[in-house]
Amino acid sequence: MMFQTGSIAPCASRRAAKALVCIYLFSLSGCFKPTKKIAIIPQTTAVTIWEAEHAGTHFAIEKSKEPNIQLYWNAPTSEDDVQQQATLIEKVIDEHYSALILAPDQTLPLMAPVQKALKHGLRVVVIASPLTLPASRNLSYIVNDDQASGYMAAMRIGNILHGSGRVAVFGVTPESLSSLAILHSFETTLENNYPSIIISERRFGTHNGTEAQQSADEMLASDHALNAIFALSSASCDGAFAALKARGLTSRVKLIGFEQSAELANLIRLGFIDSVIAENTYEMGYRAIRLLTEPSTSSPQYIRLQPTLLTRKNIDSPQTRPLISTDWSRR
């Protein structure tokens, strides 16, 4: 009897010890969750609106209930370096990231890399400019409302030209769905609302400042009766302004841009350019992180954010200033 008691007690003790260890490890598992690695690949590091996206993602993480998030932020130095964007996506796949936030430079060349990321189990949020892939459980879109942008530009030009005149569209990027959508909306709105305004020329864009200025100068030289220019990127707007300034035409030819920057905002303040249509990339970054840190849903997410027309009247208002500020520390 004494032998049986002595042999059973150590076994019970060991079982109790194992149970305590299991309970302890289970409690630790709730504290030490695996790190969620999220990659952010904007169009370029050369335009300040993507810094706003970066700031929006960090602010979303601060408000998130998931503390174990690791961000990787990288992009090409030029908006036309699509191969570099594709290479960065491959790096994200190879290093087993769980999610990707992508602002694509072009549509077709990035379809295959994004499809590969989805096949490897990554959740992908495409921002700013859409791809032709349909939204799905693991592919969401938070994009600019391009139709609204084209409409906004056309109505602004119709207003400042009093319904008649000649306008050129500068900086069209045929590889971008957004650029084509903005152009189509712009043309349709002018045709329906201001039929006396003629689009005299449509010219492709470039992300090289010198080339953009030269192309804009050629456009001005070919049409001395031009009344307005609609530039479809910040680089095109910069080039058009440089060409107008060199010819002394900043007061006669009205310049409306798409895609804001701190430099263009200052030109609006000084009255050198009329206006710029701004994308809310800060909100895109913020909402993208919220989508990725919340439980995945089966319903596809396709969100369009309204652009904002920046003019001399509202450029420093509390509502619009965050769109062009480079200080997002207090957001």
C-alpha positions as CSV (number, residue, x, y, z in Angstrom):
1,M,0.0,0.0,0.0
2,M,2.8,2.3,0.8
3,F,4.5,1.3,-2.4
4,Q,1.4,2.1,-4.5
5,T,1.0,5.5,-2.8
6,G,4.6,6.4,-3.4
7,S,4.5,5.4,-7.1
8,I,1.3,7.2,-7.9
9,A,2.1,10.6,-6.3
10,P,5.1,11.4,-8.6
11,C,3.0,10.6,-11.7
12,A,0.2,12.9,-10.5
13,S,2.7,15.6,-9.7
14,R,4.2,15.4,-13.2
15,R,0.8,15.6,-14.8
16,A,0.0,18.7,-12.8
17,A,3.3,20.3,-13.7
18,K,2.7,19.6,-17.4
19,A,-0.8,21.1,-17.2
20,L,0.6,24.3,-15.5
21,V,3.2,24.6,-18.3
22,C,0.6,24.3,-21.0
23,I,-1.6,26.9,-19.4
24,Y,1.4,29.3,-19.1
25,L,2.4,28.8,-22.7
26,F,-1.1,29.3,-23.8
27,S,-1.3,32.6,-22.0
28,L,2.0,33.7,-23.5
29,S,0.7,32.9,-27.0
30,G,-1.9,35.7,-26.6
31,C,0.8,38.2,-25.7
32,F,3.4,37.2,-28.4
33,K,1.5,37.2,-31.6
34,P,3.5,36.6,-34.8
35,T,4.5,39.8,-36.6
36,K,2.3,40.9,-39.5
37,K,4.6,42.1,-42.3
38,I,3.0,44.7,-44.6
39,A,4.8,46.1,-47.7
40,I,3.9,49.5,-49.1
41,I,5.0,50.2,-52.7
42,P,3.9,53.6,-54.0
43,Q,4.4,54.9,-57.5
44,T,7.6,56.7,-56.6
45,T,9.6,58.3,-53.8
46,A,10.0,61.5,-55.8
47,V,6.5,62.9,-55.3
48,T,5.3,64.2,-51.9
49,I,1.8,62.8,-52.2
50,W,3.2,59.3,-51.5
51,E,4.8,60.6,-48.3
52,A,1.3,61.5,-47.3
53,E,0.2,57.9,-48.0
54,H,3.1,56.7,-45.8
55,A,2.0,59.0,-43.0
56,G,-1.6,57.7,-43.3
57,T,-0.5,54.1,-42.9
58,H,1.5,54.9,-39.7
59,F,-1.4,56.8,-38.2
60,A,-3.7,53.9,-38.9
61,I,-1.2,51.5,-37.2
62,E,-1.1,53.8,-34.1
63,K,-4.9,53.5,-33.9
64,S,-4.9,49.8,-34.6
65,K,-5.4,47.1,-32.0
66,E,-2.6,45.1,-33.6
67,P,0.7,46.2,-32.2
68,N,2.8,43.5,-34.0
69,I,3.0,45.1,-37.5
70,Q,6.1,45.6,-39.4
71,L,6.1,48.0,-42.4
72,Y,8.3,47.9,-45.4
73,W,8.2,51.0,-47.5
74,N,10.0,51.3,-50.8
75,A,9.4,52.6,-54.4
76,P,11.2,53.5,-57.6
77,T,12.8,56.9,-57.9
78,S,10.8,57.6,-61.1
79,E,7.2,57.0,-61.9
80,D,8.0,55.3,-65.2
81,D,10.2,52.6,-63.6
82,V,7.6,49.8,-63.8
83,Q,10.3,47.1,-63.8
84,Q,11.5,48.3,-60.4
85,Q,8.0,48.1,-59.0
86,A,7.6,44.5,-60.3
87,T,11.0,43.6,-58.7
88,L,9.9,45.0,-55.4
89,I,6.7,42.9,-55.5
90,E,8.8,39.8,-56.2
91,K,11.0,40.7,-53.1
92,V,7.8,41.0,-51.0
93,I,6.6,37.5,-52.1
94,D,10.0,35.9,-51.6
95,E,10.3,37.3,-48.1
96,H,6.8,36.0,-47.1
97,Y,5.0,39.2,-46.4
98,S,1.4,38.8,-45.4
99,A,0.0,41.9,-47.2
100,L,0.8,44.5,-49.9
101,I,-0.3,48.1,-50.5
102,L,0.4,49.0,-54.1
103,A,0.0,52.2,-56.1
104,P,0.7,50.9,-59.6
105,D,2.7,53.0,-62.1
106,Q,1.1,51.2,-65.1
107,T,-1.7,48.7,-65.5
108,L,-0.7,45.8,-67.8
109,P,3.0,45.2,-66.6
110,L,1.9,44.8,-63.0
111,M,-1.0,42.4,-63.5
112,A,1.2,39.3,-63.4
113,P,3.1,40.3,-60.3
114,V,-0.1,41.1,-58.4
115,Q,-1.7,37.8,-59.5
116,K,1.4,36.0,-58.3
117,A,1.2,37.8,-54.9
118,L,-2.4,36.7,-54.6
119,K,-1.6,33.1,-55.4
120,H,1.0,33.1,-52.6
121,G,-1.7,34.1,-50.1
122,L,-0.9,37.9,-49.8
123,R,-3.8,40.3,-49.2
124,V,-3.4,43.1,-51.7
125,V,-4.8,46.7,-51.6
126,V,-4.4,48.6,-54.8
127,I,-4.6,52.4,-54.2
128,A,-4.8,55.5,-56.4
129,S,-5.0,53.9,-59.9
130,P,-6.9,50.6,-60.5
131,L,-5.9,47.4,-62.3
132,T,-8.2,45.4,-64.5
133,L,-8.4,42.6,-62.0
134,P,-11.7,42.3,-60.3
135,A,-11.9,43.0,-56.5
136,S,-12.1,39.8,-54.5
137,R,-11.7,38.5,-50.9
138,N,-7.9,39.2,-50.9
139,L,-7.8,42.1,-53.5
140,S,-9.3,45.5,-52.5
141,Y,-9.2,48.9,-54.2
142,I,-9.0,52.3,-52.7
143,V,-8.7,54.6,-55.6
144,N,-9.2,58.2,-56.7
145,D,-12.5,59.0,-58.4
146,D,-11.1,59.6,-61.8
147,Q,-14.5,60.4,-63.4
148,A,-15.0,63.2,-60.8
149,S,-11.5,64.5,-61.5
150,G,-12.1,64.8,-65.2
151,Y,-15.5,66.4,-64.6
152,M,-14.0,68.9,-62.0
153,A,-11.2,70.0,-64.5
154,A,-13.7,70.5,-67.3
155,M,-16.1,72.5,-65.3
156,R,-13.3,74.7,-63.9
157,I,-12.0,75.4,-67.4
158,G,-15.5,76.1,-68.7
159,N,-16.0,78.6,-65.9
160,I,-12.7,80.5,-66.3
161,L,-12.9,80.6,-70.1
162,H,-16.6,81.7,-69.9
163,G,-17.7,78.8,-72.1
164,S,-15.5,79.2,-75.2
165,G,-11.8,78.9,-76.2
166,R,-9.1,76.5,-76.9
167,V,-7.6,74.0,-74.4
168,A,-4.8,71.4,-74.7
169,V,-4.5,68.2,-72.6
170,F,-0.9,67.6,-71.6
171,G,0.6,64.5,-69.9
172,V,-1.7,61.7,-71.1
173,T,-0.3,58.3,-70.0
174,P,-1.9,55.6,-72.2
175,E,-0.6,52.8,-69.9
176,S,-2.6,54.2,-67.0
177,L,-6.3,53.4,-66.6
178,S,-6.6,56.5,-64.4
179,S,-5.1,58.8,-67.0
180,L,-7.4,57.5,-69.7
181,A,-10.5,57.6,-67.4
182,I,-9.8,61.3,-66.4
183,L,-9.3,62.2,-70.1
184,H,-12.5,60.5,-71.1
185,S,-14.5,62.2,-68.4
186,F,-12.9,65.6,-69.2
187,E,-13.7,65.4,-72.9
188,T,-17.3,64.2,-72.3
189,T,-18.0,66.9,-69.8
190,L,-16.7,69.6,-72.1
191,E,-18.7,68.2,-75.0
192,N,-21.9,68.1,-72.9
193,N,-21.6,71.4,-71.1
194,Y,-19.2,73.6,-73.0
195,P,-19.4,72.7,-76.8
196,S,-17.7,75.9,-77.8
197,I,-14.5,74.9,-76.0
198,I,-12.2,73.1,-78.4
199,I,-9.6,70.5,-77.4
200,S,-6.8,71.6,-79.8
201,E,-4.3,68.9,-78.8
202,R,-3.7,65.8,-76.7
203,R,-0.1,65.2,-75.9
204,F,1.6,62.3,-74.1
205,G,3.4,62.9,-70.8
206,T,6.9,62.2,-69.5
207,H,8.3,62.1,-65.9
208,N,11.5,63.9,-67.0
209,G,11.3,67.6,-66.1
210,T,13.4,68.8,-69.0
211,E,11.5,66.7,-71.5
212,A,8.2,67.8,-70.1
213,Q,9.1,71.5,-70.5
214,Q,10.3,71.0,-74.0
215,S,7.2,69.1,-75.0
216,A,5.0,71.8,-73.5
217,D,7.0,74.5,-75.3
218,E,6.4,72.7,-78.6
219,M,2.7,72.6,-77.8
220,L,2.6,76.4,-77.1
221,A,4.6,77.1,-80.3
222,S,2.1,75.2,-82.4
223,D,-1.0,76.9,-81.1
224,H,-0.7,80.7,-80.3
225,A,-4.4,80.9,-79.6
226,L,-4.3,78.5,-76.7
227,N,-6.3,79.6,-73.7
228,A,-5.8,76.8,-71.2
229,I,-3.9,73.6,-70.4
230,F,-5.0,70.7,-68.4
231,A,-2.0,68.7,-67.1
232,L,-2.6,65.1,-66.0
233,S,0.3,64.8,-63.6
234,S,2.5,66.9,-61.3
235,A,5.5,66.4,-63.6
236,S,3.4,67.6,-66.6
237,C,2.1,70.5,-64.7
238,D,5.6,71.5,-63.7
239,G,6.8,71.3,-67.3
240,A,3.9,73.3,-68.6
241,F,4.4,76.0,-66.0
242,A,8.1,76.3,-66.9
243,A,7.2,76.6,-70.6
244,L,4.5,79.2,-69.9
245,K,6.9,81.2,-67.7
246,A,9.7,81.2,-70.3
247,R,7.3,82.6,-72.8
248,G,5.6,85.1,-70.4
249,L,2.2,83.4,-70.8
250,T,1.4,82.5,-67.2
251,S,-1.3,85.2,-67.0
252,R,-2.9,84.5,-70.4
253,V,-2.9,80.7,-70.6
254,K,-4.7,79.2,-67.6
255,L,-3.1,76.0,-66.2
256,I,-5.0,73.4,-64.3
257,G,-3.2,70.4,-63.0
258,F,-3.9,67.0,-61.5
259,E,-1.8,65.5,-58.7
260,Q,-0.8,68.0,-56.1
261,S,2.6,68.9,-54.6
262,A,3.9,71.6,-52.2
263,E,5.6,73.4,-55.1
264,L,2.4,73.5,-57.2
265,A,0.4,74.7,-54.2
266,N,2.8,77.6,-53.8
267,L,2.3,78.5,-57.5
268,I,-1.4,78.6,-56.8
269,R,-0.9,81.0,-53.9
270,L,1.2,83.3,-56.1
271,G,-1.4,83.2,-58.9
272,F,1.0,81.6,-61.5
273,I,-1.3,78.6,-62.1
274,D,-5.1,78.5,-61.7
275,S,-5.7,75.3,-59.8
276,V,-4.8,71.7,-59.1
277,I,-7.0,68.6,-58.5
278,A,-5.7,66.8,-55.4
279,E,-5.9,63.1,-54.6
280,N,-6.3,62.1,-50.9
281,T,-3.4,59.7,-50.7
282,Y,-3.2,60.1,-46.9
283,E,-6.7,58.7,-46.6
284,M,-5.9,55.9,-49.1
285,G,-3.0,54.8,-46.9
286,Y,-5.0,55.0,-43.7
287,R,-7.9,53.0,-45.1
288,A,-5.7,50.4,-46.6
289,I,-4.1,49.6,-43.2
290,R,-7.6,49.5,-41.7
291,L,-8.7,46.9,-44.3
292,L,-5.6,44.8,-43.7
293,T,-5.8,44.9,-39.9
294,E,-9.5,44.1,-39.7
295,P,-10.8,40.5,-40.2
296,S,-11.0,39.6,-43.9
297,T,-14.5,39.6,-45.4
298,S,-15.8,37.7,-48.3
299,S,-17.4,40.8,-49.9
300,P,-15.1,42.6,-52.4
301,Q,-14.0,46.1,-51.4
302,Y,-13.9,48.8,-54.0
303,I,-13.7,52.3,-52.6
304,R,-13.5,55.6,-54.6
305,L,-12.3,58.7,-52.8
306,Q,-13.4,62.1,-54.0
307,P,-10.7,64.5,-55.2
308,T,-10.5,68.2,-54.1
309,L,-10.1,71.2,-56.4
310,L,-7.3,73.4,-54.9
311,T,-7.6,77.1,-55.8
312,R,-6.2,80.4,-54.5
313,K,-9.4,80.8,-52.4
314,N,-9.1,77.5,-50.5
315,I,-5.4,76.5,-50.7
316,D,-4.7,77.4,-47.0
317,S,-8.1,76.4,-45.6
318,P,-8.1,73.8,-42.7
319,Q,-9.9,71.4,-45.0
320,T,-7.5,71.4,-47.9
321,R,-4.1,72.3,-46.3
322,P,-3.5,68.7,-45.1
323,L,-3.6,67.5,-48.8
324,I,-0.4,69.5,-49.6
325,S,1.3,69.7,-46.2
326,T,4.6,67.9,-45.8
327,D,4.2,67.8,-42.0
328,W,2.0,64.9,-41.0
329,S,3.3,64.4,-37.5
330,R,0.2,65.8,-35.9
331,R,-2.3,63.9,-38.0
